């Protein structure tokens, strides 16, 4: 029985992707777990594995095709003994415009079109292979009642072959009619209107890639829906700089060189433990208070940014954090991070100090409750504890906070803890 291989959803938010490269060709035999293709999402290039065994009968989407929607058929898998030459399926339309006068050929489909992906009662998508869905439909099985044994809980052929049908639960009563939609938020001028403004000026038009579209959508949503407030502090860095210099001399033999950013990550992680009410995320109708300090750090890459997450940062040493951060940053710039490495976290850090920026306000990245914007350290005259005027290296930080999760006093206590950690760096080793 021919089976369609569908464009996978490689992250919870993925809606479309680019089929960057096929790792198999028509006629190749594949088994569950074999690599089929490289898929580019808005964030990374990831490898796509087979979940069923068979022979690649037909490749429907050529490598390099952009904007392939999730659940679009990209290839056809046939069983051993089935004639590959008999497989025919219509390839999905490519983003490029087709010839206007080209008449589409009448093609007999190799298999019925895949049914929409099943969903659980709460609306979450149930991941199942096309073959498993087809067998389940033939046997009258409810996929929401079957536990998947495939990658990431995906339901595969073996899960449904031995299952027996059970009566499906009665459908829930129809929900009351939704309230009238709120007035649409005002939008800016259309693309055509903007182009018309500059029709007599020379310019280059740059198409938006998936990452830029995602950044635009998420940050627009964040500024429109998150009630931001901002807290600012100056931090004296002289003790930290001296301590860092001392540690780097001792760590030189191990090839470890601590950056100021490594100390900031550790300071934030420890502060989230000291002020646990701030170590939380917004979840729509509730707040999730986290136990561990999972800190996200913004990394600039060509055309956008990643925010890889350092999990359990409060439990890791400075040298461990430094090594892990360097690895994540390198792979982020190569777009080789897996989704679990840049999703999650409760708080983020964005450091533009290396660019000479004194201070700035960052946008909270939902569902995080806050983000620390870090400026550069500059020498300034300050009044010392003895009342005498002296010179100190001072770094300005601004903490942007989601007021739905963190109130002013809690945010102030969190920022105070961060400042104390950075101005007394030895305490972070205790």
Secondary structure, DSSP 8 states (H G I E B T S, - for coil): --EEEE----STT--EEEEEEESS-TT-EE-TT-EEEEEE-SS-EEEEE-SS-EEEEEE-S-TTEEEEETT-EEEEEE-TTS-GGG--------SS---TT--------SS-------B-TTS-B--B-HHHHHHHHHHT--GGG----SGGG-B-HHHHHT----------------------------HHHHHHHTTTS--------HHHHHHHHHHHHHHHHS-EEEEEEEEE-HHHHHHHHHHHHHHGGGT----HHHHHHHHHHHHHHHTGGGSEEE-SSSEEE-SS--EEEEEEETTEEEEEEETTGGGS-HHHHHHHHHHHHHHHHTT---HHHHS--SEEEEE-GGGT---------TTBSEEEEEEEEEEEEEE-TTS-EEEEEEEEEEEEEETTT--HHHHHHHHHHHHHHHHTGGGGG-
